Amino acid sequence: MSRSSSATTTVQNGDAAPPWTPQHVHKPSLLQRTTINESRRTASISKAVHEGAALDPDELFTKHTISEVKAIQTRLRADADAKQEELRLMVGERYRDLLQASTSIIAISQSSKRVLQDLEEAKTEIQAQEPPPVSQETSVRSDDDLHALQLLSAHLKLLLDAPEHLWRLLERKKYFSAAWLFLLSRVVHQALLQNDDEETWSRSGIDVMAQFPLIQRQWEVVAQFRSQIIHKAALHLRLHDASDEDTCATLLTLHLLDARPLTDTFVTLLSQRSRTLQTMLSRNPREISRPGTPSTPTTSNGVATDAKGAGARRKPVQEVRDAVLAALQLIAHTVISARRIYRDDATSPGLALRVLQFIQSDSHEISDLPVDLSLTTQSLLATLPSSTHFQLLPPTLRAYKPYVDLSSSSSTVSQDDFTQRLDAWFRTSCKNLKTAIERWFADLETVKEVWGVRKAILKWIAGESGLEGGEATHIESVFDDLCRQRLVGIWKAAFLDAERAFERQLTAAVSTLKTGGEPTIDSSPLEFLFQAPSLPAVAQMGSTHGDGLFHKYKTSLRYQLLGRTTLLNDVLSALEDCARTLQQSFAHIIGHASETDARLLDELRATCRPDAEAVCTNVLRVMASLIIHPQTFADSSIHSLLFVGRLAENLNTGSSFVRDLSCSDEFREDFRVKTRDLHDRVIDQWRMYTVDRVIHQHKLHEPGVTGTSTAAFSPSFALVNALCELSNAVQQLGLHRDQTRQQRLAGDTLRLFLQQLATDRWKSEGFHALCDAGFLRALTGLWGPDWSDIASVLDDKIQQVRPSLAHPPRDTHTHPALAQLNPQGEIRDAAELERGAAAYLARVQVLLAGLLPAREGAKSELLRYGTPVVGQEFQPALELAKPGARFGLLLVGGAGGTV
């Protein structure tokens, strides 16, 4: 073997490389040459492996290298192993098949040989027979035989084609025609088996049973269709959208083929429709909804929602509406079809009885029945293929009609029994439908959705249902009950959510005020009144949201005038939103209601009223539970108590909660009385707490400390500070909108203060005590004669203090203030005391405005009790601290001036 080929390097196209390389050509590196050689060698070996299988061994060793030969050897050995394994599998697994196939081939060969032998024998026998003699019968006899054979062929043709025709009729759901054809086939079969006087197959030398055993087998095939027709016809009655003619034909199929009386067929119709209705009611509205039905956008209880929310809610509402309509259509169509098929009118009987009369009649007049019901044997045979061949049938078969006995009870329906059964089925179906609709209505979340479905249903009942008056009224009453239950359920859920939200918001607000520490704007309506709301931005006013921003700003101003802080608004909104939703719901219902819906509206209001009143009762209960006992008061809890009081006050006067609820006038008035009483309880507890705090804080129950004033009339600074704090506290309650209540609150607070001070806690004496008593006596006189009891107590206090001033103690070190303030006894009588008190009241009337009653005929609204006297020495109403020594140069009038 030459090895020159191994030394020659091959390239990709198979050509040998040149033996020399020009000097100017760049030579690749050693690594590159090695890589190129390896790739070329691999390609050559792969090509040799594919080509080596067809080469002679001598040529193989001549043309290829050793490595290529080894690769070819490996490939051939692998192929041989694969073939050997395949042969092993074939012998091991397919050996039995091979044996059976060989046995079958041998048997087929033997059978073929026997057939050939039989054919040869038959040929020999036929050739050995003599020709038959010429018939001597007349042509008339031949015509009779021909006619008999044609009749027989027509009979056999009908039996042979009957199964195929029956299948086609069943596929087209022509059960009445299928039943007629089956009955005709049965008559044909009986005609072939029986030998009567008129038509005897034996006369023609035909033994039907012996010569045509196919007849019996074919009839057995046809006889199987009876049960199929009956079963499929019964199932077809479940289709509620079938026409009345189709339903009547199906019922007559059961009557003729299954020998069911008409009453039983009516019961079958009702039972099958009940199954359809039960299946429909057990499904979800989404599975029943009819595609392609236009939908109506929904809103939330009369409040328009955005397009995205309306689109999301449109599909469930449409599904519920379509499901209810589908169920009602099934019931209505069943009732209407049953009446048309079974009920006898004054002029004509029912459709089923008319068809039976047509079948029984022998007249050939044109019937007014539909084509599918005015069926005859001739019309049935004309619709079948090869109908001309069936014209050979005898006239008795071509005029065949199923037997109907009109005088029998099975062919008639008692009208009373029919009416009772139909009415019972109708009411039972409506009852089952009501149960299903209660479940379906759970998908309706708003009043508008429920009312929209109701409107669509009532429109269908009035226009397309075709029901009689009593039935339509019954469905309307059932549907009104369902709508009322669902609407009340929606409102109950809204009431429950409102109660929970109110309690949650109120509890959080009270907790915030208790733990807040310093008073906030939510606890001070007066500060909230003077805090201006933020104005809308100018850039936003020109946009599409400008109207909304302006409305929001207007609402903020109105809330500010009403003292409705942010915290209070959050609590009230939980109730007002619910009441507003209820009011808008009724507005939507009234706007889309008809004249006949007045009774339903009254029932809705009557049903909703107890739930609405229960919400009000629970609101009062929650607020009453947060009122703290006076003995457990603390500075941190008074703000929460006042918050509850302001809440009760807003529910009584400024809130629309009770006004929008459908409560009775008596309950609404009772609610206002209870909220007013609740507010009064809060104010009474606040009054007791405030008066006690002021008295203890300013130490009015302790002996008074003499002052340094030399004025003719000067009440103690402690009393003036206490009165100013009471006045400020009264004004902070924010009752300025109702002047009557403001005056009553001021008078009751001042009365309690005077009672607490003048009875057993007022122990101060001296000149300031006289001025205090005189000033309080002047305040008492402003409130009129009803304060005579307080006035008498103060008069006694004045009489008690004046003797001690007339005989001052000798020890001036013990009482230096008396000698300094009244050295000449400047207050000499009661008139002078009154003048001093009136002058002092004119000076402090602005500070004590919250405790002073309104005065008619006042020249000035701020200075209702006169103008202070000008030119007198300035006397501060409150006790002020003296300036320090380092500010001496700033004193006006010298260092000895008083402040």
Beta strands, then each sheet from edge to edge (+ up, - down):
end
